[in-house]
Amino acid sequence: MTTVCRGVRGATTVAANEASEILKETQRLLALMIRLNRIDAVDVASAIFSTTRDLDAEFPALAARQLGWSEVPLLCCNEIPVQGSLERCVRILIHWNTDRSPHQIVHPYVQGARSLRPDLQVLPEVDWDELDAWVLEAGQPTPTE
């Protein structure tokens, strides 16, 4: 098969505009994207992290650095503040070099962000405790409250 650059999207919501919350939920989302798609950091061209304007306590891309993505180009930005849009939301777009077809890629939308893409609600059940344990093993500890 031919390797091409594909986008992997995901989104989550954060309980509060606190650095520890932003990092915890971003790490969880990124870990889920990595594990569901079996992404290896060496195959990642870049990643974009966006937040709604009500989240400014931390750069969400730091979560990727904490998971060992030290060689991946990362960028943070704000979403357009459309009236009535979802609040306290973190989105990730990974540019991934893969031989997978678009229909083989899983795009997780979790927590309150599930409402953004109801068509993608076919995710397997997520064991959040097991995922948190993977995050701890993969990089620096997930921030605690």
Phi and psi in degrees as GROMACS dihedral restraints (atoms count N, CA, C in turn):
[ dihedral_restraints ]
;  ai    aj    ak    al  type     phi  dphi    fc
    3     4     5     6     1   -90.8    20    10
    4     5     6     7     1   137.7    20    10
    6     7     8     9     1   -86.8    20    10
    7     8     9    10     1   129.2    20    10
    9    10    11    12     1  -133.4    20    10
   10    11    12    13     1   165.2    20    10
   12    13    14    15     1   -90.1    20    10
   13    14    15    16     1   122.2    20    10
   15    16    17    18     1  -120.2    20    10
   16    17    18    19     1   153.6    20    10
   18    19    20    21     1   -93.5    20    10
   19    20    21    22     1   136.1    20    10
   21    22    23    24     1  -118.5    20    10
   22    23    24    25     1   120.0    20    10
   24    25    26    27     1  -109.1    20    10
   25    26    27    28     1   152.6    20    10
   27    28    29    30     1  -162.8    20    10
   28    29    30    31     1   160.6    20    10
   30    31    32    33     1  -153.5    20    10
   31    32    33    34     1   155.3    20    10
   33    34    35    36     1  -149.5    20    10
   34    35    36    37     1   172.7    20    10
   36    37    38    39     1  -119.3    20    10
   37    38    39    40     1   159.4    20    10
   39    40    41    42     1  -119.8    20    10
   40    41    42    43     1   138.1    20    10
   42    43    44    45     1   -66.4    20    10
   43    44    45    46     1   -35.7    20    10
   45    46    47    48     1  -151.2    20    10
   46    47    48    49     1   156.7    20    10
   48    49    50    51     1   -80.1    20    10
   49    50    51    52     1    70.8    20    10
   51    52    53    54     1  -129.5    20    10
   52    53    54    55     1   140.4    20    10
   54    55    56    57     1   -53.4    20    10
   55    56    57    58     1   -44.8    20    10
   57    58    59    60     1   -63.2    20    10
   58    59    60    61     1   -38.0    20    10
   60    61    62    63     1   -69.7    20    10
   61    62    63    64     1   -43.9    20    10
   63    64    65    66     1   -61.0    20    10
   64    65    66    67     1   -46.1    20    10
   66    67    68    69     1   -67.2    20    10
   67    68    69    70     1   -42.4    20    10
   69    70    71    72     1   -60.6    20    10
   70    71    72    73     1   -51.0    20    10
   72    73    74    75     1   -70.8    20    10
   73    74    75    76     1   -33.0    20    10
   75    76    77    78     1   -68.6    20    10
   76    77    78    79     1   -41.7    20    10
   78    79    80    81     1   -61.0    20    10
   79    80    81    82     1   -43.4    20    10
   81    82    83    84     1   -60.7    20    10
   82    83    84    85     1   -47.4    20    10
   84    85    86    87     1   -63.3    20    10
   85    86    87    88     1   -47.5    20    10
   87    88    89    90     1   -62.2    20    10
   88    89    90    91     1   -42.6    20    10
   90    91    92    93     1   -60.8    20    10
   91    92    93    94     1   -40.2    20    10
   93    94    95    96     1   -64.8    20    10
   94    95    96    97     1   -43.6    20    10
   96    97    98    99     1   -61.6    20    10
   97    98    99   100     1   -43.5    20    10
   99   100   101   102     1   -62.3    20    10
  100   101   102   103     1   -47.8    20    10
  102   103   104   105     1   -73.9    20    10
  103   104   105   106     1   -41.0    20    10
  105   106   107   108     1   -65.4    20    10
  106   107   108   109     1   -31.3    20    10
  108   109   110   111     1  -106.0    20    10
  109   110   111   112     1    -3.1    20    10
  111   112   113   114     1    55.7    20    10
  112   113   114   115     1    52.4    20    10
  114   115   116   117     1   -85.0    20    10
  115   116   117   118     1   130.7    20    10
  117   118   119   120     1  -104.5    20    10
  118   119   120   121     1   132.4    20    10
  120   121   122   123     1   -55.1    20    10
  121   122   123   124     1   -30.6    20    10
  123   124   125   126     1   -67.1    20    10
  124   125   126   127     1   -16.9    20    10
  126   127   128   129     1   -96.4    20    10
  127   128   129   130     1     1.4    20    10
  129   130   131   132     1   -92.0    20    10
  130   131   132   133     1   122.5    20    10
  132   133   134   135     1   -76.4    20    10
  133   134   135   136     1   -41.3    20    10
  135   136   137   138     1  -173.4    20    10
  136   137   138   139     1   170.7    20    10
  138   139   140   141     1  -145.8    20    10
  139   140   141   142     1   142.2    20    10
  141   142   143   144     1  -115.8    20    10
  142   143   144   145     1   132.3    20    10
  144   145   146   147     1  -115.9    20    10
  145   146   147   148     1   124.2    20    10
  147   148   149   150     1  -120.8    20    10
  148   149   150   151     1   151.7    20    10
  150   151   152   153     1  -132.2    20    10
  151   152   153   154     1   156.0    20    10
  153   154   155   156     1   -72.5    20    10
  154   155   156   157     1   159.5    20    10
  156   157   158   159     1   -67.1    20    10
  157   158   159   160     1   -12.6    20    10
  159   160   161   162     1   -83.2    20    10
  160   161   162   163     1     1.2    20    10
  162   163   164   165     1  -115.3    20    10
  163   164   165   166     1   104.5    20    10
  165   166   167   168     1  -139.7    20    10
  166   167   168   169     1    17.0    20    10
  168   169   170   171     1   -82.5    20    10
  169   170   171   172     1   -16.2    20    10
  171   172   173   174     1  -162.2    20    10
  172   173   174   175     1   153.8    20    10
  174   175   176   177     1   -78.4    20    10
  175   176   177   178     1   120.7    20    10
  177   178   179   180     1   -65.3    20    10
  178   179   180   181     1   -23.4    20    10
  180   181   182   183     1   -63.4    20    10
  181   182   183   184     1   -21.1    20    10
  183   184   185   186     1   -57.6    20    10
  184   185   186   187     1   -31.8    20    10
  186   187   188   189     1   -59.9    20    10
  187   188   189   190     1   -37.9    20    10
  189   190   191   192     1   -68.1    20    10
  190   191   192   193     1   -40.5    20    10
  192   193   194   195     1   -61.2    20    10
  193   194   195   196     1   -41.2    20    10
  195   196   197   198     1   -66.2    20    10
  196   197   198   199     1   -23.2    20    10
  198   199   200   201     1   -91.9    20    10
  199   200   201   202     1     8.2    20    10
  201   202   203   204     1    97.6    20    10
  202   203   204   205     1     7.1    20    10
  204   205   206   207     1   -82.9    20    10
  205   206   207   208     1    65.5    20    10
  207   208   209   210     1   -81.9    20    10
  208   209   210   211     1   -21.4    20    10
  210   211   212   213     1  -102.8    20    10
  211   212   213   214     1    -2.2    20    10
  213   214   215   216     1   -89.3    20    10
  214   215   216   217     1   128.0    20    10
  216   217   218   219     1   -66.3    20    10
  217   218   219   220     1   127.9    20    10
  219   220   221   222     1  -124.2    20    10
  220   221   222   223     1   149.1    20    10
  222   223   224   225     1  -141.6    20    10
  223   224   225   226     1   137.8    20    10
  225   226   227   228     1  -111.2    20    10
  226   227   228   229     1   146.3    20    10
  228   229   230   231     1  -155.2    20    10
  229   230   231   232     1   171.5    20    10
  231   232   233   234     1  -101.1    20    10
  232   233   234   235     1   146.9    20    10
  234   235   236   237     1   -74.7    20    10
  235   236   237   238     1   158.3    20    10
  237   238   239   240     1   -68.1    20    10
  238   239   240   241     1   129.5    20    10
  240   241   242   243     1   -79.9    20    10
  241   242   243   244     1    70.4    20    10
  243   244   245   246     1   -70.2    20    10
  244   245   246   247     1   130.3    20    10
  246   247   248   249     1   -59.1    20    10
  247   248   249   250     1   132.4    20    10
  249   250   251   252     1    84.5    20    10
  250   251   252   253     1     1.1    20    10
  252   253   254   255     1   -76.0    20    10
  253   254   255   256     1   164.9    20    10
  255   256   257   258     1   -58.3    20    10
  256   257   258   259     1   135.1    20    10
  258   259   260   261     1   -95.6    20    10
  259   260   261   262     1   160.7    20    10
  261   262   263   264     1    48.5    20    10
  262   263   264   265     1    51.7    20    10
  264   265   266   267     1  -113.7    20    10
  265   266   267   268     1   135.4    20    10
  267   268   269   270     1  -113.3    20    10
  268   269   270   271     1   130.5    20    10
  270   271   272   273     1  -120.3    20    10
  271   272   273   274     1   147.9    20    10
  273   274   275   276     1  -129.3    20    10
  274   275   276   277     1   136.7    20    10
  276   277   278   279     1  -125.5    20    10
  277   278   279   280     1   114.1    20    10
  279   280   281   282     1  -100.9    20    10
  280   281   282   283     1   129.4    20    10
  282   283   284   285     1   -95.1    20    10
  283   284   285   286     1   107.7    20    10
  285   286   287   288     1  -119.0    20    10
  286   287   288   289     1   125.1    20    10
  288   289   290   291     1   -81.8    20    10
  289   290   291   292     1   114.0    20    10
  291   292   293   294     1  -149.7    20    10
  292   293   294   295     1   161.3    20    10
  294   295   296   297     1   -98.9    20    10
  295   296   297   298     1     5.5    20    10
  297   298   299   300     1   -75.7    20    10
  298   299   300   301     1   149.9    20    10
  300   301   302   303     1   -83.5    20    10
  301   302   303   304     1   161.1    20    10
  303   304   305   306     1   -55.7    20    10
  304   305   306   307     1   -37.3    20    10
  306   307   308   309     1   -73.8    20    10
  307   308   309   310     1    -9.1    20    10
  309   310   311   312     1   -91.2    20    10
  310   311   312   313     1    -5.9    20    10
  312   313   314   315     1   -92.8    20    10
  313   314   315   316     1   135.3    20    10
  315   316   317   318     1  -100.6    20    10
  316   317   318   319     1   127.6    20    10
  318   319   320   321     1  -112.5    20    10
  319   320   321   322     1    97.5    20    10
  321   322   323   324     1   -81.8    20    10
  322   323   324   325     1   126.6    20    10
  324   325   326   327     1  -118.1    20    10
  325   326   327   328     1   114.2    20    10
  327   328   329   330     1  -125.3    20    10
  328   329   330   331     1   172.2    20    10
  330   331   332   333     1    55.7    20    10
  331   332   333   334     1  -139.1    20    10
  333   334   335   336     1   -67.9    20    10
  334   335   336   337     1   -16.8    20    10
  336   337   338   339     1   -75.5    20    10
  337   338   339   340     1    -6.7    20    10
  339   340   341   342     1   -56.6    20    10
  340   341   342   343     1   -30.8    20    10
  342   343   344   345     1   -67.8    20    10
  343   344   345   346     1   -19.0    20    10
  345   346   347   348     1   -70.8    20    10
  346   347   348   349     1   -33.4    20    10
  348   349   350   351     1  -138.4    20    10
  349   350   351   352     1    72.2    20    10
  351   352   353   354     1   -61.5    20    10
  352   353   354   355     1   -20.5    20    10
  354   355   356   357     1   -71.2    20    10
  355   356   357   358     1   -13.6    20    10
  357   358   359   360     1  -106.8    20    10
  358   359   360   361     1    26.4    20    10
  360   361   362   363     1   -89.4    20    10
  361   362   363   364     1    36.9    20    10
  363   364   365   366     1  -106.2    20    10
  364   365   366   367     1    24.3    20    10
  366   367   368   369     1   -66.2    20    10
  367   368   369   370     1   146.2    20    10
  369   370   371   372     1   -66.2    20    10
  370   371   372   373     1   158.3    20    10
  372   373   374   375     1   -57.4    20    10
  373   374   375   376     1   134.2    20    10
  375   376   377   378     1  -100.5    20    10
  376   377   378   379     1   124.5    20    10
  378   379   380   381     1   -91.3    20    10
  379   380   381   382     1    96.3    20    10
  381   382   383   384     1   -64.5    20    10
  382   383   384   385     1   -33.3    20    10
  384   385   386   387     1   -65.4    20    10
  385   386   387   388     1   -42.8    20    10
  387   388   389   390     1   -66.4    20    10
  388   389   390   391     1   -39.2    20    10
  390   391   392   393     1   -65.0    20    10
  391   392   393   394     1   -42.3    20    10
  393   394   395   396     1   -61.4    20    10
  394   395   396   397     1   -38.0    20    10
  396   397   398   399     1   -64.4    20    10
  397   398   399   400     1   -38.8    20    10
  399   400   401   402     1   -63.7    20    10
  400   401   402   403     1   -41.9    20    10
  402   403   404   405     1   -59.4    20    10
  403   404   405   406     1   -45.2    20    10
  405   406   407   408     1   -61.2    20    10
  406   407   408   409     1   -38.4    20    10
  408   409   410   411     1   -73.2    20    10
  409   410   411   412     1   -34.8    20    10
  411   412   413   414     1   -77.3    20    10
  412   413   414   415     1   -27.0    20    10
  414   415   416   417     1  -156.6    20    10
  415   416   417   418     1  -148.7    20    10
  417   418   419   420     1   -74.2    20    10
  418   419   420   421     1   155.9    20    10
  420   421   422   423     1   -57.8    20    10
  421   422   423   424     1   145.0    20    10
  423   424   425   426     1   -65.4    20    10
  424   425   426   427     1   132.3    20    10
  426   427   428   429     1   -57.5    20    10
  427   428   429   430     1   142.6    20    10
  429   430   431   432     1  -113.5    20    10
  430   431   432   433     1   159.8    20    10
